[in-house]
Amino acid sequence: MVAVRVVASVPATWGVLIVLLLAPAALPEPWQYYIYSPASVGLWMLTVLVALVVVCTVKWPWIRSCSR
């Protein structure tokens, strides 16, 4: 059951990060140049890897408990 919760947290985390990446698309086009700069996209890509460790660490009591 622990593995199921860890595996379930991965797509949930990536889904949130993808929504956060696409959210600035609603802003005016001149602003998007600054938000989607190479540095910010690089930091987002790094966050995709690091966020999984953070989420699993923070949610470890929930992952380990196996109770709903």
MARGU-199921 format. One record per atom (N, C-alpha, C, CB): residue number from 1; atom name; residue in three letters; x, y, z. Coordinates in nm, 4 decimals, m for minus. Atoms other than C-alpha are relative to their C-alpha. Glycine has a CB too. Layout:
! MARGU-199921
<NUM "CA" "ALA" <X Y Z>>
...
! end
This chain:
! MARGU-199921
<1 "N" "MET" <0.0816 m0.1191 0.0000>>
<1 "CA" "MET" <0.0000 0.0000 0.0000>>
<1 "C" "MET" <0.0863 0.1261 0.0000>>
<1 "CB" "MET" <m0.0930 m0.0005 0.1198>>
<2 "N" "VAL" <m0.0899 m0.1159 m0.0035>>
<2 "CA" "VAL" <0.2931 0.2334 0.0662>>
<2 "C" "VAL" <0.0455 0.0345 m0.1406>>
<2 "CB" "VAL" <0.1222 m0.0274 0.0907>>
<3 "N" "ALA" <m0.0459 m0.0246 0.1371>>
<3 "CA" "ALA" <0.4197 0.1913 m0.2892>>
<3 "C" "ALA" <m0.1105 0.0617 m0.0850>>
<3 "CB" "ALA" <0.0488 m0.1305 m0.0644>>
<4 "N" "VAL" <0.1121 m0.0545 0.0770>>
<4 "CA" "VAL" <0.0737 0.2682 m0.4276>>
<4 "C" "VAL" <m0.0148 0.1487 0.0287>>
<4 "CB" "VAL" <m0.1313 m0.0749 0.0333>>
<5 "N" "ARG" <0.0139 m0.1418 m0.0352>>
<5 "CA" "ARG" <0.0580 0.5977 m0.2383>>
<5 "C" "ARG" <0.1177 0.0822 m0.0523>>
<5 "CB" "ARG" <m0.0115 0.0162 0.1521>>
<6 "N" "VAL" <m0.1151 m0.0720 0.0557>>
<6 "CA" "VAL" <0.4093 0.6955 m0.3444>>
<6 "C" "VAL" <m0.0180 0.0180 m0.1496>>
<6 "CB" "VAL" <0.1320 m0.0751 0.0296>>
<7 "N" "VAL" <0.0206 m0.0074 0.1448>>
<7 "CA" "VAL" <0.3296 0.6145 m0.7071>>
<7 "C" "VAL" <m0.1152 0.0950 m0.0325>>
<7 "CB" "VAL" <m0.0280 m0.1404 m0.0583>>
<8 "N" "ALA" <0.1117 m0.0918 0.0240>>
<8 "CA" "ALA" <0.0011 0.8078 m0.6801>>
<8 "C" "ALA" <0.0402 0.1451 0.0215>>
<8 "CB" "ALA" <m0.1171 m0.0346 0.0907>>
<9 "N" "SER" <m0.0421 m0.1381 m0.0265>>
<9 "CA" "SER" <0.1792 1.1150 m0.5441>>
<9 "C" "SER" <0.0830 0.0574 m0.1151>>
<9 "CB" "SER" <0.0805 0.0064 0.1299>>
<10 "N" "VAL" <m0.0815 m0.0480 0.1121>>
<10 "CA" "VAL" <0.4067 1.1355 m0.8505>>
<10 "C" "VAL" <m0.0845 0.0692 m0.1072>>
<10 "CB" "VAL" <0.0767 m0.1163 m0.0623>>
<11 "N" "PRO" <0.0796 m0.0719 0.1002>>
<11 "CA" "PRO" <0.1389 1.2121 m1.1137>>
<11 "C" "PRO" <m0.0750 0.1193 0.0583>>
<11 "CB" "PRO" <m0.0987 m0.0944 m0.0647>>
<12 "N" "ALA" <0.0683 m0.1141 m0.0613>>
<12 "CA" "ALA" <m0.0430 1.4377 m0.8674>>
<12 "C" "ALA" <0.0940 0.1199 0.0089>>
<12 "CB" "ALA" <m0.0527 m0.0372 0.1403>>
<13 "N" "THR" <m0.0984 m0.1085 m0.0086>>
<13 "CA" "THR" <0.2729 1.6419 m0.8093>>
<13 "C" "THR" <0.0306 0.0559 m0.1379>>
<13 "CB" "THR" <0.1293 m0.0492 0.0666>>
<14 "N" "TRP" <m0.0295 m0.0466 0.1355>>
<14 "CA" "TRP" <0.3562 1.6573 m1.1802>>
<14 "C" "TRP" <m0.1189 0.0737 m0.0601>>
<14 "CB" "TRP" <0.0392 m0.1175 m0.0894>>
<15 "N" "GLY" <0.1190 m0.0691 0.0492>>
<15 "CA" "GLY" <m0.0021 1.7558 m1.2583>>
<15 "C" "GLY" <m0.0088 0.1425 0.0523>>
<15 "CB" "GLY" <m0.1246 m0.0766 0.0390>>
<16 "N" "VAL" <0.0003 m0.1346 m0.0588>>
<16 "CA" "VAL" <0.0155 2.0499 m1.0189>>
<16 "C" "VAL" <0.1080 0.0859 m0.0640>>
<16 "CB" "VAL" <0.0210 m0.0069 0.1528>>
<17 "N" "LEU" <m0.1088 m0.0771 0.0602>>
<17 "CA" "LEU" <0.3502 2.1573 m1.1645>>
<17 "C" "LEU" <m0.0309 0.0379 m0.1448>>
<17 "CB" "LEU" <0.1303 m0.0794 0.0061>>
<18 "N" "ILE" <0.0370 m0.0322 0.1383>>
<18 "CA" "ILE" <0.2174 2.1411 m1.5212>>
<18 "C" "ILE" <m0.1049 0.1104 m0.0027>>
<18 "CB" "ILE" <m0.0526 m0.1253 m0.0731>>
<19 "N" "VAL" <0.1001 m0.1070 m0.0081>>
<19 "CA" "VAL" <m0.0835 2.3517 m1.4244>>
<19 "C" "VAL" <0.0679 0.1324 0.0331>>
<19 "CB" "VAL" <m0.1080 m0.0335 0.1063>>
<20 "N" "LEU" <m0.0720 m0.1229 m0.0343>>
<20 "CA" "LEU" <0.1526 2.6043 m1.2650>>
<20 "C" "LEU" <0.0835 0.0511 m0.1172>>
<20 "CB" "LEU" <0.0899 m0.0237 0.1211>>
<21 "N" "LEU" <m0.0752 m0.0431 0.1174>>
<21 "CA" "LEU" <0.3610 2.6092 m1.5827>>
<21 "C" "LEU" <m0.0907 0.0641 m0.1041>>
<21 "CB" "LEU" <0.0739 m0.1178 m0.0613>>
<22 "N" "LEU" <0.0915 m0.0494 0.1029>>
<22 "CA" "LEU" <0.0594 2.6697 m1.8053>>
<22 "C" "LEU" <m0.0847 0.1186 0.0472>>
<22 "CB" "LEU" <m0.0909 m0.1119 m0.0450>>
<23 "N" "ALA" <0.0847 m0.1076 m0.0534>>
<23 "CA" "ALA" <m0.1180 2.9204 m1.5765>>
<23 "C" "ALA" <0.0362 0.1387 m0.0533>>
<23 "CB" "ALA" <0.0089 0.0012 0.1503>>
<24 "N" "PRO" <m0.0313 m0.1339 0.0515>>
<24 "CA" "PRO" <0.0770 3.2279 m1.6974>>
<24 "C" "PRO" <m0.0399 0.0217 m0.1456>>
<24 "CB" "PRO" <0.1465 0.0258 0.0145>>
<25 "N" "ALA" <0.0421 m0.0173 0.1391>>
<25 "CA" "ALA" <m0.0508 3.1662 m2.0507>>
<25 "C" "ALA" <m0.1196 0.0940 m0.0117>>
<25 "CB" "ALA" <m0.0343 m0.1352 m0.0617>>
<26 "N" "ALA" <0.1142 m0.0907 0.0010>>
<26 "CA" "ALA" <m0.3559 3.3728 m1.9541>>
<26 "C" "ALA" <0.0426 0.1465 0.0128>>
<26 "CB" "ALA" <m0.0955 m0.0359 0.1124>>
<27 "N" "LEU" <m0.0493 m0.1371 m0.0136>>
<27 "CA" "LEU" <m0.1386 3.6799 m1.8970>>
<27 "C" "LEU" <0.0228 0.0623 m0.1378>>
<27 "CB" "LEU" <0.1307 0.0029 0.0827>>
<28 "N" "PRO" <m0.0302 m0.0644 0.1294>>
<28 "CA" "PRO" <m0.0726 3.9375 m2.1697>>
<28 "C" "PRO" <0.1320 m0.0520 m0.0578>>
<28 "CB" "PRO" <0.0066 0.1541 0.0163>>
<29 "N" "GLU" <m0.1153 0.0594 0.0684>>
<29 "CA" "GLU" <0.1816 3.8245 m2.4264>>
<29 "C" "GLU" <0.1346 0.0633 0.0350>>
<29 "CB" "GLU" <m0.0203 0.0093 m0.1469>>
<30 "N" "PRO" <m0.1315 m0.0555 m0.0383>>
<30 "CA" "PRO" <0.4583 4.0750 m2.3372>>
<30 "C" "PRO" <0.0518 m0.0520 0.1346>>
<30 "CB" "PRO" <m0.0084 0.1510 0.0056>>
<31 "N" "TRP" <m0.0429 0.0522 m0.1302>>
<31 "CA" "TRP" <0.4648 3.9383 m1.9819>>
<31 "C" "TRP" <0.0504 m0.1424 m0.0114>>
<31 "CB" "TRP" <m0.1144 0.0063 0.1002>>
<32 "N" "GLN" <m0.0383 0.1398 0.0129>>
<32 "CA" "GLN" <0.4997 3.5801 m2.1009>>
<32 "C" "GLN" <0.1477 m0.0162 m0.0339>>
<32 "CB" "GLN" <m0.0844 m0.0671 m0.1057>>
<33 "N" "TYR" <m0.1420 0.0072 0.0336>>
<33 "CA" "TYR" <0.8466 3.6551 m2.2357>>
<33 "C" "TYR" <0.0834 m0.0086 0.1271>>
<33 "CB" "TYR" <0.0427 0.1220 m0.0841>>
<34 "N" "TYR" <m0.0764 m0.0006 m0.1247>>
<34 "CA" "TYR" <0.9683 3.7205 m1.8820>>
<34 "C" "TYR" <m0.0307 m0.1218 0.0864>>
<34 "CB" "TYR" <m0.0288 0.1269 0.0782>>
<35 "N" "ILE" <0.0368 0.1155 m0.0827>>
<35 "CA" "ILE" <0.7798 3.4373 m1.7181>>
<35 "C" "ILE" <0.0560 m0.1290 m0.0598>>
<35 "CB" "ILE" <m0.1536 m0.0100 0.0140>>
<36 "N" "TYR" <m0.0501 0.1199 0.0653>>
<36 "CA" "TYR" <0.8840 3.1771 m1.9754>>
<36 "C" "TYR" <0.1428 0.0188 m0.0503>>
<36 "CB" "TYR" <m0.0910 m0.0386 m0.1151>>
<37 "N" "SER" <m0.1399 m0.0175 0.0376>>
<37 "CA" "SER" <1.2481 3.2814 m1.9853>>
<37 "C" "SER" <0.0732 m0.1342 0.0168>>
<37 "CB" "SER" <0.0675 0.1122 0.0865>>
<38 "N" "PRO" <m0.0741 0.1262 m0.0145>>
<38 "CA" "PRO" <1.5108 3.0051 m2.0168>>
<38 "C" "PRO" <0.0342 m0.0325 0.1454>>
<38 "CB" "PRO" <0.1277 0.0057 m0.0814>>
<39 "N" "ALA" <m0.0333 0.0251 m0.1402>>
<39 "CA" "ALA" <1.6067 3.0503 m1.6525>>
<39 "C" "ALA" <m0.1201 m0.0529 0.0777>>
<39 "CB" "ALA" <0.0520 0.1275 0.0654>>
<40 "N" "SER" <0.1171 0.0455 m0.0750>>
<40 "CA" "SER" <1.2524 3.0111 m1.5220>>
<40 "C" "SER" <m0.0435 m0.1398 m0.0450>>
<40 "CB" "SER" <m0.1160 0.0995 m0.0170>>
<41 "N" "VAL" <0.0340 0.1351 0.0472>>
<41 "CA" "VAL" <1.1872 2.7074 m1.7409>>
<41 "C" "VAL" <0.1005 m0.1012 0.0535>>
<41 "CB" "VAL" <m0.0037 m0.0051 m0.1547>>
<42 "N" "GLY" <m0.1012 0.0887 m0.0591>>
<42 "CA" "GLY" <1.5141 2.5546 m1.6217>>
<42 "C" "GLY" <m0.0266 m0.0260 0.1472>>
<42 "CB" "GLY" <0.1390 0.0597 m0.0169>>
<43 "N" "LEU" <0.0351 0.0191 m0.1408>>
<43 "CA" "LEU" <1.4132 2.6126 m1.2611>>
<43 "C" "LEU" <m0.1242 m0.0867 0.0143>>
<43 "CB" "LEU" <m0.0223 0.1349 0.0683>>
<44 "N" "TRP" <0.1190 0.0843 m0.0038>>
<44 "CA" "TRP" <1.0744 2.4569 m1.3331>>
<44 "C" "TRP" <0.0376 m0.1459 m0.0234>>
<44 "CB" "TRP" <m0.1028 0.0464 m0.1049>>
<45 "N" "MET" <m0.0424 0.1375 0.0278>>
<45 "CA" "MET" <1.2439 2.1485 m1.4792>>
<45 "C" "MET" <0.0729 m0.0601 0.1198>>
<45 "CB" "MET" <0.0903 m0.0043 m0.1243>>
<46 "N" "LEU" <m0.0671 0.0473 m0.1215>>
<46 "CA" "LEU" <1.4625 2.1213 m1.1687>>
<46 "C" "LEU" <m0.1031 m0.0288 0.1091>>
<46 "CB" "LEU" <0.1036 0.1044 0.0498>>
<47 "N" "THR" <0.1055 0.0195 m0.0995>>
<47 "CA" "THR" <1.1519 2.1561 m0.9528>>
<47 "C" "THR" <m0.0763 m0.1289 m0.0248>>
<47 "CB" "THR" <m0.0963 0.1180 m0.0007>>
<48 "N" "VAL" <0.0689 0.1257 0.0309>>
<48 "CA" "VAL" <0.9904 1.8624 m1.1333>>
<48 "C" "VAL" <0.0708 m0.1174 0.0680>>
<48 "CB" "VAL" <m0.0067 m0.0225 m0.1532>>
<49 "N" "LEU" <m0.0752 0.1082 m0.0642>>
<49 "CA" "LEU" <1.2672 1.6413 m0.9951>>
<49 "C" "LEU" <0.0034 0.0142 0.1521>>
<49 "CB" "LEU" <0.1420 m0.0037 m0.0542>>
<50 "N" "VAL" <m0.0165 m0.0213 m0.1437>>
<50 "CA" "VAL" <1.3096 1.7975 m0.6497>>
<50 "C" "VAL" <m0.1336 m0.0072 0.0733>>
<50 "CB" "VAL" <0.0664 0.1349 0.0262>>
<51 "N" "ALA" <0.1307 m0.0040 m0.0667>>
<51 "CA" "ALA" <0.9381 1.8380 m0.5733>>
<51 "C" "ALA" <m0.0469 m0.1390 0.0407>>
<51 "CB" "ALA" <m0.1038 0.0648 m0.0910>>
<52 "N" "LEU" <0.0416 0.1355 m0.0362>>
<52 "CA" "LEU" <0.8856 1.4616 m0.5720>>
<52 "C" "LEU" <0.0587 m0.0421 0.1339>>
<52 "CB" "LEU" <0.0415 m0.0990 m0.1083>>
<53 "N" "VAL" <m0.0640 0.0328 m0.1278>>
<53 "CA" "VAL" <1.1331 1.4200 m0.2877>>
<53 "C" "VAL" <m0.0648 0.0787 0.1130>>
<53 "CB" "VAL" <0.1516 0.0291 m0.0054>>
<54 "N" "VAL" <0.0624 m0.0842 m0.1027>>
<54 "CA" "VAL" <0.9779 1.7097 m0.0964>>
<54 "C" "VAL" <m0.1402 m0.0504 0.0337>>
<54 "CB" "VAL" <m0.0062 0.1467 m0.0468>>
<55 "N" "VAL" <0.1362 0.0478 m0.0236>>
<55 "CA" "VAL" <0.6227 1.5798 m0.1411>>
<55 "C" "VAL" <0.0011 m0.1316 0.0764>>
<55 "CB" "VAL" <m0.0747 m0.0169 m0.1327>>
<56 "N" "CYS" <m0.0057 0.1290 m0.0702>>
<56 "CA" "CYS" <0.7148 1.2283 m0.0340>>
<56 "C" "CYS" <0.0496 0.0162 0.1437>>
<56 "CB" "CYS" <0.0912 m0.0974 m0.0757>>
<57 "N" "THR" <m0.0485 m0.0240 m0.1356>>
<57 "CA" "THR" <0.9013 1.3629 0.2695>>
<57 "C" "THR" <m0.1087 0.0630 0.0864>>
<57 "CB" "THR" <0.1241 0.0899 m0.0027>>
<58 "N" "VAL" <0.1042 m0.0686 m0.0771>>
<58 "CA" "VAL" <0.6199 1.5944 0.3799>>
<58 "C" "VAL" <m0.1202 m0.0909 0.0230>>
<58 "CB" "VAL" <m0.0442 0.1280 m0.0719>>
<59 "N" "LYS" <0.1177 0.0865 m0.0093>>
<59 "CA" "LYS" <0.3452 1.3410 0.3128>>
<59 "C" "LYS" <0.0325 m0.1400 0.0526>>
<59 "CB" "LYS" <m0.0655 m0.0113 m0.1354>>
<60 "N" "TRP" <m0.0392 0.1327 m0.0455>>
<60 "CA" "TRP" <0.5358 1.0467 0.4613>>
<60 "C" "TRP" <m0.0940 m0.0571 0.1069>>
<60 "CB" "TRP" <0.1407 0.0049 0.0538>>
<61 "N" "PRO" <0.0957 0.0586 m0.0953>>
<61 "CA" "PRO" <0.3002 1.0083 0.7624>>
<61 "C" "PRO" <m0.1271 m0.0511 m0.0679>>
<61 "CB" "PRO" <m0.0372 0.1028 0.1056>>
<62 "N" "TRP" <0.1185 0.0450 0.0728>>
<62 "CA" "TRP" <0.0045 0.9843 0.5218>>
<62 "C" "TRP" <0.0318 m0.1234 m0.0836>>
<62 "CB" "TRP" <m0.0541 0.1125 m0.0897>>
<63 "N" "ILE" <m0.0398 0.1145 0.0832>>
<63 "CA" "ILE" <0.1916 0.7459 0.2914>>
<63 "C" "ILE" <0.0158 m0.1247 0.0858>>
<63 "CB" "ILE" <0.1318 0.0299 m0.0752>>
<64 "N" "ARG" <m0.0282 0.1141 m0.0862>>
<64 "CA" "ARG" <0.2957 0.5224 0.5790>>
<64 "C" "ARG" <m0.1233 m0.0507 0.0730>>
<64 "CB" "ARG" <0.1059 0.0366 0.0998>>
<65 "N" "SER" <0.1134 0.0387 m0.0852>>
<65 "CA" "SER" <m0.0401 0.5181 0.7602>>
<65 "C" "SER" <m0.0903 m0.1067 m0.0620>>
<65 "CB" "SER" <m0.0825 0.1215 0.0317>>
<66 "N" "CYS" <0.0815 0.0996 0.0716>>
<66 "CA" "CYS" <m0.2272 0.3094 0.4966>>
<66 "C" "CYS" <m0.1448 m0.0022 0.0461>>
<66 "CB" "CYS" <0.0596 m0.1376 0.0175>>
<67 "N" "SER" <0.1418 m0.0068 m0.0377>>
<67 "CA" "SER" <m0.5602 0.4221 0.6411>>
<67 "C" "SER" <m0.0642 0.1172 m0.0711>>
<67 "CB" "SER" <m0.0172 0.0133 0.1541>>
<68 "N" "ARG" <0.0669 m0.1057 0.0733>>
<68 "CA" "ARG" <m0.8162 0.6328 0.4599>>
<68 "C" "ARG" <m0.0809 0.0752 0.0950>>
<68 "CB" "ARG" <m0.0848 m0.0522 m0.1135>>
! end
